[in-house]
Amino acid sequence: MTTEQVILDRFRYRCHIAGSVQPGYGMRAQAIRYGQPEHPGVDIDAGLAAMVEKGWLKQNPAGTWYYLTPDGAEQVKALRPTA
């Protein structure tokens, strides 16, 4: 899995628990990094920065929360199931 896929998969999991994938859904950076041990060699911080640059995520000023943009929500919805 690519770094972006790992992050999107984490959003998909958390959005599923919340009920659906919606723009504006937010996650703490710490919660996004939670699954990193399962993916050695994946640089979550670099992936988050790239996704902000692409416009898929918005970051709060402190850098502690990330929110799905409409484009990011579409990327989550398009992600193929991993299992």
C-alpha positions as CSV (number, residue, x, y, z in Angstrom):
1,M,0.0,0.0,0.0
2,T,1.1,3.5,-0.7
3,T,1.3,6.1,2.1
4,E,-1.8,7.8,0.7
5,Q,-3.7,4.5,0.6
6,V,-2.8,3.8,4.3
7,I,-4.1,7.2,5.3
8,L,-7.2,7.0,3.2
9,D,-7.9,3.5,4.6
10,R,-7.7,4.9,8.1
11,F,-10.2,7.6,7.2
12,R,-12.4,5.0,5.6
13,Y,-12.4,2.9,8.7
14,R,-13.2,5.8,11.0
15,C,-15.8,7.2,8.7
16,H,-17.5,3.8,8.6
17,I,-17.7,3.9,12.4
18,A,-19.2,7.4,12.2
19,G,-21.8,6.4,9.7
20,S,-20.5,7.6,6.3
21,V,-17.8,9.3,4.4
22,Q,-18.4,13.1,4.5
23,P,-16.4,16.1,3.6
24,G,-15.3,17.9,6.8
25,Y,-14.8,14.6,8.8
26,G,-11.8,15.2,11.0
27,M,-9.2,13.0,12.7
28,R,-6.4,13.8,15.0
29,A,-3.0,13.3,13.5
30,Q,-2.3,10.9,16.4
31,A,-5.3,8.7,15.4
32,I,-4.1,8.7,11.7
33,R,-0.7,7.5,12.8
34,Y,-2.2,4.7,15.0
35,G,-1.9,2.1,12.3
36,Q,1.7,3.0,11.2
37,P,3.3,0.0,13.0
38,E,1.4,-2.3,10.6
39,H,3.0,-0.5,7.6
40,P,6.8,-0.2,8.3
41,G,8.5,2.1,5.9
42,V,5.4,4.3,5.4
43,D,6.1,8.0,6.2
44,I,2.7,9.1,7.5
45,D,3.8,12.7,8.0
46,A,5.0,13.0,4.4
47,G,1.8,11.5,3.1
48,L,-0.3,13.9,5.1
49,A,1.7,16.8,3.8
50,A,1.3,15.5,0.2
51,M,-2.5,15.1,0.7
52,V,-2.8,18.6,2.0
53,E,-0.9,19.9,-1.0
54,K,-3.2,17.9,-3.4
55,G,-6.3,19.4,-1.6
56,W,-7.5,16.1,-0.2
57,L,-7.1,17.2,3.4
58,K,-7.1,20.4,5.3
59,Q,-4.9,20.8,8.3
60,N,-5.7,22.9,11.4
61,P,-3.2,25.7,12.3
62,A,-1.6,23.6,15.1
63,G,-1.1,20.6,12.7
64,T,-3.0,18.3,15.1
65,W,-6.1,17.7,13.1
66,Y,-6.8,16.8,9.5
67,Y,-10.2,17.2,7.7
68,L,-11.4,15.6,4.5
69,T,-12.1,18.0,1.7
70,P,-14.8,17.1,-0.9
71,D,-12.0,15.7,-3.1
72,G,-10.6,13.8,-0.2
73,A,-13.9,12.3,0.6
74,E,-14.2,11.1,-3.0
75,Q,-10.7,9.5,-2.7
76,V,-11.9,7.6,0.4
77,K,-15.0,6.4,-1.4
78,A,-13.0,5.3,-4.4
79,L,-10.5,3.3,-2.3
80,R,-10.6,-0.4,-2.9
81,P,-11.2,-2.6,0.2
82,T,-8.0,-4.0,1.6
83,A,-9.3,-7.3,2.9
